[in-house]
Amino acid sequence: MKYFLSIVLLASLAFSYPYPFAAEQCTSTVCLIENGCQCSSMDSPIEKEQTPQFVTLAFNDAVTNAIYETYLNPLLVGRTNADGTQIGATFYVPHEYTDYERVNNLYNNNFEIAVHSISKNPLTSYWQEASEDLLFDEFNGQRIVVSQFANIPIDDIIGARTPNLAINGDTTFSAYKRSGIEYDNSWSALSTDRYFPYTLDFKSQQPCQIGVCPTESFPGMWVLPMISQVDSNSHQCNALAGCSINAESPDDVKNWLLEQFERHYSSERSPITFNVNSAFFEISEFNYPGFEAFLDELKNFNDVFVVSHKEVRDWSANPVPLGEYIRTSTDNSASCSPVVCELVKDEERRYMKSCSACPEVYPWVGNPLGEKEPEPTDEPTDEPTDEPTDEPTDEPTDEPTDEPTDEPTDAPTDEPTDTPTDAPTEETTEPQQEFTNKPAVQPINPSVSPVDISSDYSNIKQWLLVIFIK
């Protein structure tokens, strides 16, 4: 009887328990901000009039010395908001061609450093077909790369943007979770869908314009929607370099940027992100001075703050009214003893600026520290002293002591010789240290995969059905 009751109890649990990690509809009664939960919504969590207007400048170029000296340093460093604090910005740093001394400079100037993957593979299909393990290697790997070579505390690197904005639903966010990523800025939205930041504890209401929406629950994972701008031809665009601006002067560029800003400021004041690439400043002689003039104009608004995405996330987790909002001061300090590392990637010579000792090989997906693969320890050598340890003689001859004759031809056929061609067949001819733009996909670890857990759950149900039938 006890056995029967136990089976009934297990069956009721198995059939009544929801799909593991499946996201349910979000309501304010179950998703409480004090518990770190926020439903997706286009309404401010507080009264509109008391909502600070946040503006974020986001960059996802490789941080090179030329870009830093020409655009970033003169545009950002020393520029202030109306409250006197220096403006913020977020840099989603990819690996290739990045100067990590300049990343260190940005960090020490109190700008946020986030990640944009190691490879920044240009193929959308790469990101939408990648396994969780591959995405983990891309994003967690880049956190390691930035921390190691820019000498930045890894705990300060908490944001990510997927290249081409090609999020792959649950796979991407599972990889983020494993990587220590706390928020995403890849989920694009139309200019009319001005969502505030929210968490993925429950199902999102935001449509997916690019990529695949997640369906599972990821408690505590924040989404900072990337809301599009509208260019001069009424086309949606999510990067300034992709927006067509009919400009004949810097004022035309400034006025167009102010139009994008007013769309948010005059409605619910959802945060606005301007995705700035160096290409935007180079495609028109009016863009850089027009952008500078736009930032100067924002300084006239006492309720507008140019901040990092981390600051937007932090306010969203604790939304205080305008009169109580005070920017948290940061004073980053990370040392850097710059060295130039001469490395090779795909037969191309690379010069990587680093704040720490040079890696042995070019850091890449699956090998973020650039470590050489160690030589096999059991590899035979040409020296006769490397013969098996169970050889009882001290003589440097190739014949075993139990061989009855003095002729070396009577030695067993499987005994190693002085020639390296008799090395074991499993020995590799060279260390496997080549990393390409198409990194090997590793199998997903079942212990961390929600899909595998759901499969186990299905198996439990089938097992219980068999018991009942019997």
N, C-alpha and C positions, 0 to 999 in steps of 0.2 A: 504494500500500500504506500509506504514511504517512497519507494522507488517511483511508483506511478505519479504521486503528487509532485515529486521533484521534476519529472519530465514535463508535467503540465505547466509548472512554473517557468521552466526554461523556454517552453514553447511560447507562452504568453509574452515573455520578454522579447524573444526573437522576432515575433511577428508584429509587436506593437512598437518597437523601437524604430525611430526614423532612420533614413539612410544616413550613414555616418558622415558628419560634417556638412550635410546638405543645408544650404542657407534657406531660412524661412523668411516670410514677409516681415518687414521692420515696422514696429510701432513704438511710439514714445513711452508706452507703458512698460515695455520690456527692454528697450534700448535706452539706457540712462547715461547721461554724460558723466555723472560722477563715477560710473563704472568704466569709463573710457570708451563708451559706445556712442556713435552718432549715426542716425539714419541719413540716407541720401535724400537731399532736398534742395530746392532752389530758393528756399526761404532762409533768412538769417536765423541763427539760433537765439538771437536777442532782437530787440527792436531795431528797425532799420536805421533810425536817426542816431542810435547809439552804437552802430556798427562801424568800426574803423575800416577804411578802404585800403586794402593791401594790394600792392603792385610788386611783382617779382620779375627781375631780369634773370633769365635762365640761359646758360651757354652750354653747348655740347660739342664744341670743337676740341681737337687736340690742343692742349695748352702749349704753344710754342713761344720761344723768346720773341719772335717777330710780332706775333699777335699781342703778346703782353705789352711790349714796348710801344707799339703803334696805337692800340685801341684800349686795352683793358686798364692799364695804369692811369693814363690821362683821363679816361672817361669816368672811372669809379672811385679811385683812391682820393679821399679827402672831400668827396661830394656828400652833402648832408641833406637830411629831411628838415621839415619845418621845425621839429622839436630840437634840432641841433645835433642829433645823432647821425653818424655816418650811414649812408644807405647800405642795404644788404643786397646780395645776389647769390645765386646758386650755380655752381659749375659741375655739370655731369661729365666727368672726365673719362674719355676712352684711353686706351693704352698707347697704341702706335703713334710714334712721333711726338709724344708728350714730353715736355721738359719738366722733370719733377722738382727741380729747384724753383721754377716759376709757380708750380702748384703749391709748394711750401710758402712762397711769397704771398700768394692769394690767401692761404689759410691764416698767415700771421697778420694780414690786413683785415682779418675777421670776416672773410667771405666763406660761405659754406661750400664744402667739397663733398660731392656725391659721385655716383658711378654710372657709367654709360656702357658697361661691358668691357672686356679685354679686346675682342676682335673687331667690334663694330661692323660685323659682316653686313655688306650692303644688300644682301638678298632677303626680302621679306619672308620667303619660304623657309629660310634657315631658322628664323625665330619662331615661326608658327608651327614648325615640324620638330623642333628641338625637344629632346627629352628633358625631364626635370634635372637629371644629373648634369647634362651639358649646360643648362642655364645656371645651375649652381656653380659650375666651374667658371662660367663667364662673369657672374656678378660677385660671388664671394671671392673669386680669384682676383678681380679688379680691386676689391676692398683691400686684399692682401698686398697687391702690387703698390697701390697708392700709399698705404700705411708704411710699407717697407722702404720704398724709394723716395717718397716725399717726407718721410719721418713724421707722419701725422697719426695721432692715436686712432686706432681702428674703430673704437666706440663712437667717435665723432662722425663716422661715415655711415649714414643711416638712410639715405635716399637713393632711388634708382630711376632711370629712364631706359626703356627698351628701345634699341635702334629701330627706326622706321615706325615707331609707336605700335609695333606688331605684337601686342600682348597675346599670349596663347592660353587664355582662360586660367583654369585651376593649375595647370602646369607651371605657368609663370609665377603665380603667387605662392605656390608651394616652394618653388626655388627661392623666391624672395625670403620667405620665412626661414628656411634653412640657412640662408646667407646672412641673416642678421639685419636685413632691410626692414625698415619700419614704415616707409611710405613710398608710393609710386606716383610718378608724374608722366605717365604714358597714355592714360585713358582719355582719348580725345572726345570733344563734344562740340556740337554746332554752336554758333554764336548766340542762338536763342535759348540754348539749354545751359543756363548759367548756374551750375551746381556749386554749392559750398562743399568744402572737404568733408568726407565721411569715412566711416570704418566699414570693413567687410564682415562684421559679426553677423549681419543679416543680408538679405538679398538687395542688390543695388537696383535702383530705378533708372539709372543712367544707361541709355542705349550705347551700343558699341559701333562707332563709325568705322573704326579700323580694328582688325583683330577679332578675338573671341572673348566674350564675357565670361568671368568665373561664375560657377553655379554653387560652389561649396562655401562654407563659412570659414573665414580667416580672422578670428578674434584679434582685435588690436591692430590690424593692418589698415593703414590709412590710404585713401585715394585722394590725391589733389588733382581734380579734373583739369585737363588741358583744353580750355575753351577757345575756340577759333576766333580769328578776326575776320573782317569783311573787307576785301580790297576795293580798289577804285572801279573794278569791273563787276562788283557784287558777287565775287567768288569767295568761298570760305577758304581760309588759309591759316595754318597753325604755326608757321615760322615766318618771321619778317622777310627773309630772303625769298620766300615763295609767294609773297603778296605783291601784286602789281599796283604800284602807287604812281598815279599821274602827277608827277611833281616837276615843276620848273624852277623851284627855289627851295632852300631849306625850310622856309615857312610852310610850304605845301606839305612837306613831310611831317613837320611838327603838328600841323592842323589835322592831318589824317590820324596820327597817333592819339591826339586828344579826342577825336571822334570814337576811337576804340575804347578809350578810357571812360568816356562819358556814358557809354552803353551800360557799363557796370555801375558807375558812380551814381547815376540818376535813377537806377532801379533798386535792386535789393543789396547792392554793394558786395556781390560775391567777389572773391579775390581774382585778380587778372594777372596772367603770365604773358610776358613778351619774350618769345624765344629768339634770341639774338645770336647770329653767327657772323663771323668776320666777313663772309661773303656779302651780307647785307650792306656793310659799309663800303664794299668795293664795287658794287654794281651801279652805283650812282654817286656822283660827287656831292649830291645834296643830302645823302642819308646820314652821314656822321654828324655834320653840323645841325641838321634837323632833329636828330635824336638827342643831342646835347641840349638844344633849345626846349625840347619836350620835358626833359628831366628838370631843367631850370623852372619850367612852368609848374610842375608838380609841387615844388617847394612852397608855392603860394597857398597850398591847401593845408590847413591845420589838422584835418582829419584823414590825411593820406600819408601812408608810410611805405616807402620802398624797402622791402625786407626780403630775407631768404625764405625758401620753402619750408625749412625747419621751423622758422618763426611763425609762419602761417599755420603749420600743423600744431604747434604748441598753443597758439591762441584758440584754435578750433577745439582742442581738448579741454580748454578752460576759457570759454568765451566771456570776457569781461567787457563792460560798456566803455565807450570812448573815454569818458572822464577818469576811468580807473586804469586804462591801459598805459603801461610803462614798458618800453623795450628793455629786455634783459641785456645788460651790457656784457660783452665778451672781450676777453683780452688774451687771444690765442698766442701761444709762444712755443714754437717748435724749432729746434736747432737744425742747421743744415751745413754740412761740410761738403760742398759740391765737388763731384768728380765726373769726368767724361768717360763713359764706358763704350769702348769700341766692340761691337757685337755683330753677329751675322744672322739675318732672318731671310730664309728662302734664297740663299746665295746673294743677298743684297747686304752691303755693309751699312750698319746703323750706328749712330752716335747718340747714346741715351744719357742725358744729364741726370745724375742721381745725388741724393743727399746721404747715401750710405755706400758701403763698399759695392763694387761692381759685381753683378751676378756672373756665374760661369758661362751661361748661355742666355740667349735672348728670352726674357720671360714671356710665357704664352699660356694659352688655355690648357689647363691640366698641370702646368708647371709655373705658377705665378712667381716663385722665388728664383727661377732661372737656374735650377740645380742640375748638374750633370748626373746622368744615371750612373750609379756606381758599377764598377767592373765586377763580374761574377767572382765570388771568392773561391770557387772550386775549379777555376780554369787551370788546366795543365800548362806547364811552361816547358821550355827546352832544357831546363836544368834537371839532371838526373836525381837531385835531392828532393824533387817534388813528387816522387813516386808515392803510391799509397802508403799510409802510415803503418799498415800491418806487415810491411816488408821487413823481415827479421834481420837482414844483413846491413852492415855499415858500408859495404862496398858500393861505389857509384856505378855498378854495372846494371844492365837491364834484365838480368836473369834472376829469378827467385832462388832462394837458398835450397829449396827442396828439389831443384832440378838436378837429376842424376849425372848429367854430362856437363862438360865445359863449353859446349856449343850453344851460342845464343839463339840459334835457329830453333832450339827445342822449347823456347819460352812459350807460355800460353798465348793464343792468338788474340786475347782480349787485353793483353798487358799494354799500357801506354808506351809509346816509343819516343825518341828524341825529336820527331817531326811534329809540327803543330797541326798537321792535317788530321791527326788521330784524336783531336779533341772531341769531347762528347757532342752528340748531335744537337743537344738542346742549347749549346752555346751560341750566342749571337756574335756576328762578325764585328759589330760596332754598337756602342750605346745607343739606345732608342731615344734620341734627344731632338729629333726633328719635329717641329710643330707647325702645322699649316693652317690656312684660313678655314679648313674643314676639319676641325678637331674630332677625334674619335669619340663616339657616343658610348658612354658607359651604361650598363644596365641599371635601372632604378632600384634603389634599396627597398625591399619590401617592408622593412621595419618603419619607413617614414612615408610610404605612399598611401594616401587615402583610398585610392582605387583598390589596392591590395586588401586593405581592411574591409572594404565593402564586399570583396570577393569572399573573404573569410566568413563574413556574416551570412552571405548566401549559402555557403557550405553548411553552416550551422543549421539553417532552416531545412536544407535538404536532409541532413542527418536526422533531424527531429521527425521529419515526415516519414522517413524509413522506419523509425522506431514505432511510430503510431500505426503504420500499415502492418508491421509485424505483430 
